[in-house]
């Protein structure tokens, strides 16, 4: 084995929850296992794979993630979202179950129970991940890892201070768990802005005269931890009524939702645009996290649900970075497929002649294709750069053909299509509905 192979294995195994370490390596090797190397090659045991994984520092896997992280769709392409000329992204956190080992419990802890260990503790330790995701292509822009004892606000504030370039020139949407004076200040210091929903318990005092603006929003502020008036953080608040279903959908209740933003210019960011921008948070973060967790569902020693399979904290951190890298690469493959000539030709078959967007692509279809392409890879150790480029182009075309585009427009309804008329059609038979169905006898078939 080699370090590059082990790094590829750590990324690939997060896409194969149904396979052991050995099975994941066998799929990753694909046809390379049949190449007559100078030395005999065979799939090593799981113990050997674990020993090699321990030789790869977690910092290396994190650096690989940052190489893959970043936007996948341009700001001028659908479904990118802009507010006041800035790209909109979302910040949110998720908890991922880990293999239940004493070392993992001691390092990461668990949530939902007062006890961290023993019979009264939660069944699995957990890793907390706070990520910055783009609405366009559901790209992973950046992430930070922590234990359950670290809060989401703390981790996001740490990320903003470590990597201010992630927030510069972007509008960050977040839920009710995130708004806080110190966190928003850190994002502003990084050169970004915030759109966030706040709970009813957050005090948003009225400016003298109400502070009302022509778009219906009002100027207010967030009190500073110091309590000093000069440390107040000016924000703009917009209230909107949301109709929610209650009682199993038998009744509707109107609820007031308050959204604040650090964009104080109501002309550059009107209240209705701020509201619509906040609504994109769900697709940017929650949908992304749900797709990511689908790739590790059923992994490890448990019956169901997403879990990282590593038994030691060091390997957990490496696996987490590999997992985020793998899902980002899956989406990058889908985004690349949209830019091929095959995508342009496929658009001609649609009623609108419009290109498919990243929203219409099926993450599951591309993920499954990525796993299949490992086994069927035609790349060998002696492949030329031209052959590698041709293989990459072929993979992108194949990925586009496997995309599941829900709600896509067809050039005509299936029910309206005329039945094919083949010169070899020699008989008909009745279906259950009584409609004639053509039976085709191909030449040479008996």
C-alpha positions as CSV (number, residue, x, y, z in Angstrom):
1,X,0.0,0.0,0.0
2,X,1.0,3.6,-0.4
3,X,-0.1,6.9,1.3
4,X,-2.0,8.2,-1.9
5,X,-3.9,4.9,-2.0
6,X,-4.8,5.0,1.6
7,X,-6.0,8.6,1.3
8,X,-8.2,7.6,-1.7
9,X,-9.5,4.6,0.3
10,X,-10.5,6.8,3.2
11,X,-12.5,9.0,0.9
12,X,-14.0,6.1,-1.1
13,X,-15.1,4.1,1.9
14,X,-17.4,6.9,3.1
15,X,-19.4,6.3,-0.1
16,X,-19.7,2.6,0.5
17,X,-21.4,2.0,3.9
18,X,-22.3,-1.5,2.8
19,X,-18.7,-2.6,2.4
20,X,-15.9,-3.5,4.8
21,X,-12.5,-1.9,4.5
22,X,-11.3,-4.8,2.3
23,X,-14.4,-4.6,0.1
24,X,-14.0,-0.8,-0.3
25,X,-10.4,-1.3,-1.3
26,X,-11.3,-4.0,-3.8
27,X,-13.9,-1.7,-5.4
28,X,-11.5,1.2,-5.4
29,X,-8.8,-0.8,-7.1
30,X,-11.2,-2.0,-9.8
31,X,-9.5,-3.2,-12.9
32,X,-6.1,-2.1,-11.5
33,X,-6.0,-5.4,-9.6
34,X,-5.7,-7.2,-13.0
35,X,-2.7,-5.2,-14.1
36,X,0.5,-7.4,-14.1
37,X,2.5,-5.3,-11.7
38,X,6.2,-6.1,-11.0
39,X,5.3,-7.2,-7.5
40,X,2.2,-9.3,-6.7
41,X,-0.7,-7.2,-5.4
42,X,-3.6,-8.4,-3.3
43,X,-6.2,-6.8,-1.1
44,X,-4.8,-6.6,2.5
45,X,-6.7,-7.5,5.6
46,X,-8.8,-5.0,7.6
47,X,-6.1,-4.8,10.3
48,X,-3.5,-3.8,7.8
49,X,-5.8,-1.1,6.4
50,X,-6.4,0.3,9.9
51,X,-2.6,0.4,10.6
52,X,-2.0,2.3,7.3
53,X,-4.9,4.7,8.1
54,X,-3.2,5.5,11.4
55,X,-0.1,6.6,9.5
56,X,-2.0,9.3,7.7
57,X,-2.3,12.4,10.0
58,X,-5.8,13.9,10.4
59,X,-4.3,17.3,9.3
60,X,-3.5,15.7,5.9
61,X,-7.2,14.7,5.4
62,X,-8.3,18.2,6.5
63,X,-6.0,19.7,3.9
64,X,-7.4,17.4,1.2
65,X,-10.9,18.6,2.2
66,X,-9.9,22.3,1.8
67,X,-8.5,21.5,-1.6
68,X,-11.9,20.2,-2.7
69,X,-14.1,22.7,-0.8
70,X,-15.4,25.7,-2.6
71,X,-18.1,27.0,-5.0
72,X,-19.3,24.6,-7.8
73,X,-21.7,26.9,-9.6
74,X,-21.0,30.5,-10.7
75,X,-22.8,33.4,-9.1
76,X,-24.4,34.1,-12.5
77,X,-25.7,30.6,-13.0
78,X,-29.0,29.1,-11.6
79,X,-29.7,28.3,-8.8
80,X,-27.3,30.8,-7.3
81,X,-28.8,33.4,-4.9
82,X,-27.6,36.9,-4.5
83,X,-28.6,39.6,-2.1
84,X,-27.3,43.2,-2.4
85,X,-24.8,41.9,-5.0
86,X,-23.3,39.3,-2.6
87,X,-23.4,35.5,-2.7
88,X,-25.8,33.9,-0.3
89,X,-24.8,30.8,1.7
90,X,-26.0,29.0,4.8
91,X,-24.4,28.2,8.2
92,X,-25.7,25.2,10.2
93,X,-24.6,22.3,12.3
94,X,-25.3,18.6,12.5
95,X,-24.5,15.8,14.8
96,X,-23.1,12.5,13.5
97,X,-23.2,9.2,15.4
98,X,-19.9,7.5,16.0
99,X,-18.8,3.9,16.8
100,X,-19.5,3.3,20.5
101,X,-16.0,2.9,22.0
102,X,-14.7,4.2,25.3
103,X,-12.2,6.4,23.5
104,X,-14.9,8.0,21.3
105,X,-17.1,8.7,24.3
106,X,-14.3,10.3,26.3
107,X,-13.3,12.5,23.4
108,X,-16.5,13.6,21.8
109,X,-19.3,12.9,24.3
110,X,-23.0,12.5,23.6
111,X,-26.2,14.5,23.7
112,X,-29.7,14.1,24.9
113,X,-28.8,12.6,28.3
114,X,-27.2,13.9,31.5
115,X,-24.9,11.0,31.7
116,X,-22.0,10.7,29.2
117,X,-21.3,7.0,30.0
118,X,-23.0,4.0,31.3
119,X,-26.5,2.6,30.9
120,X,-28.2,6.0,31.3
121,X,-26.1,7.6,28.6
122,X,-27.1,8.0,24.9
123,X,-26.5,4.9,22.8
124,X,-23.8,6.5,20.7
125,X,-21.1,9.3,21.1
126,X,-21.4,12.1,18.5
127,X,-19.3,14.4,16.4
128,X,-20.6,18.0,15.8
129,X,-19.9,19.5,12.4
130,X,-20.7,23.1,11.6
131,X,-20.5,23.9,7.9
132,X,-20.9,26.8,5.5
133,X,-22.8,25.6,2.4
134,X,-23.7,27.4,-0.8
135,X,-27.2,27.4,-2.2
136,X,-25.8,26.9,-5.7
137,X,-25.0,23.3,-6.2
138,X,-25.2,22.7,-2.5
139,X,-21.4,23.1,-2.4
140,X,-19.5,22.7,0.9
141,X,-17.5,25.9,1.3
142,X,-16.0,25.1,4.6
143,X,-16.5,23.2,7.8
144,X,-15.2,22.8,11.4
145,X,-15.3,19.8,13.7
146,X,-15.9,19.6,17.4
147,X,-17.3,17.5,20.2
148,X,-20.8,17.7,21.6
149,X,-19.6,20.0,24.4
150,X,-18.8,22.7,21.8
151,X,-21.8,24.8,20.8
152,X,-22.6,25.7,17.2
153,X,-22.1,29.4,17.8
154,X,-18.7,28.8,19.3
155,X,-17.6,26.6,16.4
156,X,-18.9,29.0,13.7
157,X,-17.2,31.9,15.4
158,X,-14.0,29.9,15.5
159,X,-14.3,29.2,11.8
160,X,-14.9,32.8,10.9
161,X,-11.8,33.9,12.8
162,X,-9.6,31.1,11.3
163,X,-10.8,31.5,7.8
164,X,-12.2,35.0,7.2
165,X,-11.9,34.5,3.5
166,X,-14.9,32.1,3.6
167,X,-17.2,34.9,4.9
168,X,-15.8,37.9,3.0
169,X,-18.3,39.2,0.4
170,X,-21.0,36.6,1.4
171,X,-24.3,36.8,3.1
172,X,-24.6,34.0,5.7
173,X,-28.1,32.7,6.5
174,X,-28.6,30.9,9.8
175,X,-31.4,29.6,12.1
176,X,-32.5,30.7,15.5
177,X,-29.6,28.9,17.3
178,X,-27.0,31.2,15.8
179,X,-27.8,34.9,16.2
180,X,-25.4,36.4,18.9
181,X,-23.5,39.6,19.3
182,X,-20.0,38.0,19.3
183,X,-20.7,35.6,16.4
184,X,-22.2,38.3,14.1
185,X,-19.4,40.7,15.0
186,X,-16.9,38.0,13.9
187,X,-18.7,37.6,10.6
188,X,-18.7,41.3,10.1
189,X,-15.0,41.6,10.9
190,X,-14.4,38.9,8.2
191,X,-16.1,41.1,5.6
192,X,-19.5,39.2,5.5
193,X,-23.1,39.9,6.4
194,X,-25.8,38.0,8.2
195,X,-29.5,37.1,7.6
196,X,-30.8,35.2,10.6
197,X,-34.1,34.3,12.2
198,X,-34.4,35.2,15.9
199,X,-36.6,33.8,18.6
200,X,-39.2,35.8,20.4
201,X,-37.0,35.9,23.5
202,X,-34.4,38.1,21.8
203,X,-34.8,41.7,22.7
204,X,-35.0,44.0,19.6
205,X,-35.8,47.5,21.1
206,X,-37.4,50.2,19.0
207,X,-35.3,53.1,17.8
208,X,-36.5,56.5,18.8
209,X,-39.6,57.1,16.5
210,X,-39.8,53.4,15.8
211,X,-37.0,53.3,13.3
212,X,-39.5,52.2,10.6
213,X,-38.3,52.1,7.0
214,X,-40.4,52.4,3.7
215,X,-40.1,48.6,3.0
216,X,-41.7,47.7,6.4
217,X,-38.5,46.8,8.2
218,X,-37.2,48.7,11.2
219,X,-33.8,49.6,12.6
220,X,-32.9,48.1,16.0
221,X,-29.9,46.6,17.7
222,X,-28.5,43.6,19.6
223,X,-27.2,44.3,23.1
224,X,-23.6,43.6,23.7
225,X,-22.3,41.2,26.4
226,X,-20.6,44.2,28.1
227,X,-24.0,46.0,28.4
228,X,-22.4,49.2,27.1
229,X,-24.5,51.3,24.8
230,X,-21.5,52.1,22.5
231,X,-21.0,48.3,22.0
232,X,-24.5,47.7,20.6
233,X,-24.7,46.0,17.2
234,X,-27.0,47.8,14.8
235,X,-29.3,45.5,12.8
236,X,-32.5,45.7,10.7
237,X,-35.5,43.6,11.6
238,X,-38.3,42.4,9.4
239,X,-41.4,40.6,10.7
240,X,-43.3,38.2,8.5
241,X,-46.4,36.2,9.1
242,X,-46.1,32.4,8.4
243,X,-49.1,30.1,8.2
244,X,-48.3,26.8,9.9
245,X,-50.3,23.6,10.0
246,X,-51.3,22.3,13.4
247,X,-53.4,19.5,14.7
248,X,-52.3,17.0,12.0
249,X,-53.0,19.5,9.3
250,X,-56.6,20.1,10.3
251,X,-56.1,23.7,11.3
252,X,-53.8,26.6,10.3
253,X,-52.2,29.0,12.7
254,X,-50.5,32.3,11.9
255,X,-47.1,32.9,13.5
256,X,-44.9,35.9,13.3
257,X,-41.3,35.2,12.3
258,X,-38.7,37.8,12.8
259,X,-35.6,38.0,10.6
260,X,-32.7,40.3,11.3
261,X,-29.9,41.4,8.9
262,X,-26.8,43.4,9.1
263,X,-27.6,44.9,5.7
264,X,-29.0,48.2,6.9
265,X,-29.7,49.7,3.5
266,X,-33.4,48.9,2.8
267,X,-33.0,49.8,-0.9
268,X,-30.1,47.4,-1.5
269,X,-31.8,44.6,0.5
270,X,-35.6,45.2,0.8
271,X,-37.5,43.3,3.4
272,X,-39.2,40.9,1.0
273,X,-35.8,40.0,-0.5
274,X,-34.4,39.4,2.9
275,X,-37.3,37.0,3.7
276,X,-36.9,35.1,0.4
277,X,-33.2,34.9,1.0
278,X,-33.7,33.4,4.4
279,X,-36.0,30.7,3.0
280,X,-33.1,29.4,0.9
281,X,-31.3,28.3,4.0
282,X,-33.2,25.0,4.2
283,X,-32.1,23.8,0.8
284,X,-28.6,25.1,1.3
285,X,-27.9,23.4,4.6
286,X,-30.6,20.9,5.7
287,X,-30.9,19.2,2.3
288,X,-27.1,19.1,1.9
289,X,-26.7,17.4,5.3
290,X,-29.5,15.0,4.5
291,X,-27.8,13.9,1.3
292,X,-24.4,13.6,3.0
293,X,-25.8,11.4,5.8
294,X,-27.3,9.1,3.2
295,X,-23.8,8.0,2.1
296,X,-22.9,6.7,5.5
297,X,-26.3,5.2,6.5
298,X,-25.9,1.7,7.8
299,X,-22.1,1.9,8.1
300,X,-20.4,0.4,11.2
301,X,-21.7,-1.8,13.9
302,X,-25.4,-0.7,14.1
303,X,-28.7,-1.6,12.5
304,X,-29.6,1.6,10.7
305,X,-28.9,5.3,10.5
306,X,-25.8,7.3,9.6
307,X,-22.6,6.6,11.6
308,X,-18.9,7.0,11.2
309,X,-17.3,3.6,11.7
310,X,-13.9,4.5,13.1
311,X,-13.2,3.3,16.6
312,X,-10.6,5.9,17.7
313,X,-10.8,9.7,17.9
314,X,-7.9,10.2,15.5
315,X,-9.5,8.0,12.9
316,X,-12.9,9.6,13.5
317,X,-11.5,13.0,12.6
318,X,-9.7,11.7,9.5
319,X,-12.9,9.8,8.4
320,X,-15.0,12.9,9.0
321,X,-12.8,15.0,6.7
322,X,-12.7,12.2,4.1
323,X,-16.5,12.0,4.2
324,X,-17.0,15.7,3.6
325,X,-14.5,15.6,0.8
326,X,-16.2,12.6,-0.8
327,X,-19.7,14.2,-0.9
328,X,-18.2,17.5,-2.2
329,X,-16.5,15.5,-5.0
330,X,-19.7,13.8,-5.9
331,X,-21.4,17.2,-6.3
332,X,-18.4,18.5,-8.2
333,X,-18.8,15.6,-10.7
334,X,-22.5,16.5,-11.1
335,X,-21.6,20.2,-11.7
336,X,-19.0,19.2,-14.3
337,X,-21.5,17.1,-16.1
338,X,-23.8,20.1,-16.6
339,X,-21.0,21.8,-18.6
340,X,-20.5,19.0,-21.1
341,X,-21.7,18.9,-24.7
342,X,-23.9,16.0,-23.7
343,X,-25.8,18.4,-21.4
344,X,-26.3,20.9,-24.2
345,X,-27.6,18.2,-26.5
346,X,-29.9,16.9,-23.8
347,X,-31.4,20.4,-23.3
348,X,-32.7,20.3,-26.9
349,X,-34.9,17.4,-26.0
350,X,-36.7,19.4,-23.3
351,X,-39.7,21.5,-24.0
352,X,-38.1,24.7,-22.7
353,X,-34.7,23.9,-24.3
354,X,-33.2,25.0,-21.0
355,X,-30.1,23.3,-19.5
356,X,-30.6,21.2,-16.4
357,X,-29.7,23.0,-13.2
358,X,-27.9,21.7,-10.2
359,X,-31.2,21.6,-8.3
360,X,-32.6,19.1,-10.8
361,X,-29.7,16.7,-10.4
362,X,-30.1,13.6,-8.2
363,X,-27.3,13.4,-5.6
364,X,-28.1,9.7,-5.1
365,X,-27.8,8.9,-8.8
366,X,-24.4,10.7,-9.1
367,X,-23.2,9.0,-5.9
368,X,-24.1,5.6,-7.1
369,X,-22.4,6.3,-10.4
370,X,-19.2,7.4,-8.6
371,X,-19.1,4.0,-6.8
372,X,-19.7,2.1,-10.1
373,X,-17.1,4.0,-12.0
374,X,-14.4,2.9,-9.5
375,X,-14.9,-0.7,-10.3
376,X,-15.2,-0.2,-14.1
377,X,-12.3,2.2,-14.4
378,X,-10.1,1.7,-17.5
379,X,-7.3,3.8,-16.1
380,X,-4.0,2.0,-15.5
381,X,-0.6,2.9,-14.2
382,X,0.7,3.5,-17.7
383,X,-2.3,5.7,-18.9
384,X,-1.2,8.9,-20.7
385,X,-2.5,12.3,-19.7
386,X,-4.6,12.3,-22.9
387,X,-6.2,9.0,-21.9
388,X,-6.9,10.3,-18.4
389,X,-8.6,13.4,-19.9
390,X,-10.7,11.2,-22.2
391,X,-11.7,9.0,-19.3
392,X,-12.7,12.0,-17.2
393,X,-14.8,13.4,-20.1
394,X,-16.4,9.9,-20.6
395,X,-17.2,9.7,-16.8
396,X,-18.8,13.2,-16.9
397,X,-21.0,12.2,-19.9
398,X,-22.0,8.9,-18.2
399,X,-22.8,10.8,-15.0
400,X,-25.1,13.1,-16.9
401,X,-27.0,10.2,-18.4
402,X,-27.6,8.7,-14.9
403,X,-29.0,11.9,-13.4
404,X,-32.5,11.6,-12.2
405,X,-34.1,14.9,-13.1
406,X,-37.4,15.1,-11.2
407,X,-40.2,17.1,-12.9
408,X,-38.3,17.4,-16.1
409,X,-40.2,18.4,-19.2
410,X,-40.4,15.9,-22.0
411,X,-40.9,16.8,-25.6
412,X,-44.2,15.0,-25.5
413,X,-46.4,13.1,-23.1
414,X,-45.7,9.3,-22.9
415,X,-49.4,8.6,-23.3
416,X,-49.5,10.6,-26.5
417,X,-46.5,9.0,-28.1
418,X,-47.4,6.9,-31.2
419,X,-46.5,3.3,-30.9
420,X,-43.4,2.4,-32.9
421,X,-44.0,0.8,-36.3
422,X,-41.4,-1.7,-37.1
423,X,-41.3,-3.6,-40.4
424,X,-40.8,-6.8,-38.3
425,X,-44.0,-6.3,-36.3
426,X,-46.1,-9.3,-37.3
427,X,-48.6,-9.8,-34.5
428,X,-50.6,-8.0,-31.9
429,X,-52.1,-9.1,-28.6
430,X,-54.7,-7.6,-26.3
431,X,-53.6,-6.1,-23.0
432,X,-55.7,-6.1,-19.8
433,X,-57.1,-2.7,-20.8
434,X,-58.1,-3.9,-24.2
435,X,-55.6,-1.7,-26.0
436,X,-53.6,-3.4,-28.8
437,X,-49.9,-3.9,-28.1
438,X,-47.3,-4.6,-30.8
439,X,-45.2,-7.7,-30.4
440,X,-41.9,-7.3,-32.2
441,X,-39.9,-10.3,-33.6
442,X,-36.3,-9.2,-34.2
443,X,-34.3,-10.9,-37.0
444,X,-32.4,-13.9,-35.7
445,X,-34.6,-14.2,-32.6
446,X,-36.8,-17.2,-32.1
